Amino acid sequence: MKTVLISGCSYSKNIEGEKCQTVFENYFNDQVHVENISESGSSVIKSINRCYEWTAIHGFPDLLILPATHLNRYELPIASQEQLYDTPSVSWNFSSKLDKEIYEEKFTTLVGYNDLQKFLEIYNKIIFSNMSFVSNIVRDLVGFASWLRVNKCRHMIFNMANKIDYVQVKNDRGLEKLKWLNSAPSIYKFFEFCGNEWLWYQLDDKDRRSLEDYKIGLTGPGAVHHTSDSYAILMKYMISEILKKGIDQ
């Protein structure tokens, strides 16, 4: 019995079901247990943190899959509820709007509603005034992939949701380190490939229109939630591109 660990956001939660199971079992030529610890709204760093915690408890899986979600998400360590495989935090991004209902549902009273609203308004202006948040993602992904390789854990890391202009990002000061992301053998073509977008263009118009996120896909296919059957197609493709070519070793 092989174990496949998946950690990401709501997109990754749909990597499930019979067809995904079959893809993994065909690759391993063995029975497979899929442990999907993805959580809706998670940031990249939260997805990584869950993997560190899971492996500390259960050991390394036979395959670890990390589909990198939107890079503009960050963590606020004041969540009101305990969270499996992570310290309590709320994933947030600069386009999210805080209202009383969300505040009461997700946040502790450690920081009052008005103070948190003011903080988010200022923090978003600061953190997204340049590309420093991309610099942090480079650090986290390259370090995580290196740790997995040192521990001989087979893995697939790829860009699930971001359409990034590499030239524009690279020209920002302090981002020469992007070359480490581009040269990491087990991080798949991060600035060329977007999993959700790739899937969007595999579908015919009828299948696209059947998606709940169809209108989103017309302007931003990277943000489309696909069906589990479609994600089975993506998993088969990523296995052929990463694992069968041996670039995760």
N, C-alpha and C positions, 0 to 999 in steps of 0.2 A: 504494500500500500504506500503510495507516494502522497506527499502533502504539498499543495500549492497555496501560498499565502498571497493575498491581494490587499493592498492598502491604497486608498485614494478618496475621492469625494463621491457625489451622487452618480457621476458617470460610471465610475468603477463598480458601484453597487450592482449595476446591471450585468456585470461579467459573471453570469450564473446560468443555471438551467442545463438541460440535457445536452444541447449542442456544444456549449462551452466545455462541459464535462467530457464529451466525446473527443474534442480537440486535444485536451490535456492527456486523456488516456491513450490516444493514438500516438502522441509524442513519446510518452513514457513506456508504452506497451505494457501497461500495468493499471491496476485500479488506482483511483485518485480521490483523495479527500480535499475539497476546496474550502479553505478558511478565508472568507472575505470579511475583513474588518474595516472596510470603507465606511465613512460617515459623511452624510450630506453636508456640503458647505466647507469641508475641511480644506486647509491650506496645504502647500507642499510640505512644510516643516512638520505639521501635525501628522500628515501621512507617514513621514519618516519616523517621527517619534513613536508612533504606534508599533512600527516594525521593530525598533530597538527594544521596546518593552515586551512585545510578544516573544521575540527570540530569547530574551533573558529568562522568560518563564518556561517556554516550551522547547527551546533549541531551534536550530536553523531548519527551515523547510527544504524540500527538494527543489522548489522553484519559488522565487519571490518576484512578484510583479508590482511595479510602482508606476502607474500612469500619472504623470505630473499634471496637476490641475492648474487653474488660473494663477499666474505668478503674483497678482496684485492682492492676494489674500494674506492676512497676518493674524496673529493671535493676541487676544486680550485675556490675561490670566485671572479673570474674575467671574468665571462661570458659577452658576448656582447649583449645578448638579454634578455628581461624580461621573466620571467617564471611563469606560473600559479601555485599558491599555494606554492611558495617558493621564497627565495631571489636568485638572479642570481648567479649560480655557474655551473662549468663544472665538471662532474663526470669523474674521470681518474683512471687508474691502472698502475702498474709497467710494464706491457707488452705493453701498448699503445705507439705508435711512433708519435711524433709531427713532422708535416711537415708544410710548408707554407700555404697550402690549408686549413688544419684543423685550423691552427692559425687564419687565416683571417676570417674563417667561424664562429668560436666559441668564440674567446677571444677578450677582449678589448685591446686597445693599451696602457693601463696603464703600462704593462710590455712588453718590446720589445721581438721579436721572439727569438733572440740569448740568451737573459737573461733568458727567460722562459725555453728554451731548456736546458740550463746549470743548472738551478734550479731543473728541473725534474730529471735530471741525478743524481744529488747529493741527492735529497730528497728520491728517490726510494732506493738508497743504504742505507740510514739511517733508513727509516720506516720499511723496510722489512729485516733488519739485525737480528730481533728477532720477537717474537709473540706479541708485544705490540699492534698491530692493532687488534688482536683478543680480547685483553683485552678491547679495546674501544667498540667493537661490543657487548661484554657481558654486559657492562655498559648500552649501548643504548637499547638493546632488553629487558633486565630485567626491566629497569626503565620504558620503554614504556608499557610493559605488565602490570606492577603494576598500572600505571596511568589509563589504560583502565579498570582494575578490580575495582579500587576505584570509577570510574565513571559508573560502572555497564554496560559497553559496551561489548556486546558479541563479541568475536574475535577469529580468527585463525591465529597463527604465526607458520611458519614452514620453514625448510631449503629447498629452491628450487633448488640450484645449486652447493652446496659445498660438496665435499667428504673429510672429515676431520679425521685424525688419532688422536683420543681423547687422547691416552696415550702419544703420542709425544708432543701434544700441552700442555697437563696438566703438563708435566715435566719441562716446561719453567718457569723460576722464575716469581713469581707474578701472577700466573694463578690458584691459589687455588679457586679463585672466580668462576671458571667454574661450581662449584657445584650449584651456584645459577641459572645458565642457565639450568642445568640438572633438578633442582627441581621445576622450575617455571611450575605450572600446565597447563598453556595455551600455552606454547612453546613446540611444539611436537618433542620429541626425536631428538634433534638437531644434535647429533653426530652419530645417527644411521640411520636416514632417509634423503633421498635426493629426492625431488619430481620429478625432471626431470629424474633421474636415475630409480626411481621406475616405471615411465611411460614407459621408454625404454623397460623394461623387461616385461611389460604387453602386448607389441605389438608382433605380429608374424614377421617373417623375411620379408614378403612382405610389411607390413605396415612400417617397419623400413626403407626399401629401398626407399619408396616413400617420405621420409622426406628430406627436403632441407639440413638438417644438418646430413645426414646419415654417412658420413665419420668422422665427429666429434664424433658421437656416438660410433664409433668402439673403440676409445681410451679414450673418456671422456664423457660418457652419461649424466653427470650432466650439460653439456653445450649445450644440444640439445633443439632447439625450437620446441615444439610440436604443433599440430593443436588444434583449439578451441574444437573440439569434444573430443580429448584426454584429454584436461584439464578439461572437464566436468566429466570425469571418476575420475580424481584426486580430484576434488571438492567433489564429492560424497563420496570418500574414506575419505577425511579429515573431512567431516561432521560426518561420522560414528565414526571416531577415537577421535575427539575432542568434538564436540557439543553434539552428542547423548550420549556420556559417561559422559557429564556434567563437564569435567575437565577445562572448560573455566570459570566456576562460582567461 
